[in-house]
Amino acid sequence: MMRKNNTNFKKVIMALTKARSDPNAIYRLAASVSIPKESCPDGLRRQIKKLLKDLELSEVRANRINIHDNFIEIEWYTKGYQMVMNRGQYVGLLLEFAEFLNKASIQDLIIIDTFSDDDPENIVRCVSNDLVNFFPEFNSTCFGAKDRETIEVMNLTLMNKYQEVCN
């Protein structure tokens, strides 16, 4: 059963006006999950361990998680070169991503909309058109880690901050 997360769909609707209308190379899609305010190092470690387990079992495996002060950012990088040709195609891709997040076993995954500022277009300009996928979908063919590739965990040093707060 799919949990409804209207926040993700609202962010997709906002992309109708915020997204570029010209061709847009895609670098990554990202989401976040909050870290409870009362978390201590053991609680954060358990949250990360469960998050990694759930992400490893998902249909499209994440590439990286990045621990911030009050949230964990999860990133799905493109496989190869992915480019949408217009705003409608971009929003369609985001709808697929929102649906994926809402179906995930991870509670309260929220699209991070700052990724729309990523612009790897210069990289895409350097490659031949036959290497670019102009019709990306949010699936394991276009996004995510390769089979058996480990999910990179960034900023584990923030654990020290949690240690200081809890002692």
Secondary structure, 3 states (H helix, E strand, C coil): CCCCCHHHHHHHHHHHHHCCCCCEEEEEEEEEEECCCCCCHHHHHHHHHHHHHHHHHCCCCCCEEEECCCEEEEEEEEEEEEEECCHHHHHHHHHHHHHHHHHCCCCCCEECHHHHHCCCHHHHHCCCHHHEECCCCCCCCCECCCCCCCCEEECCCHHHHHHHHHC
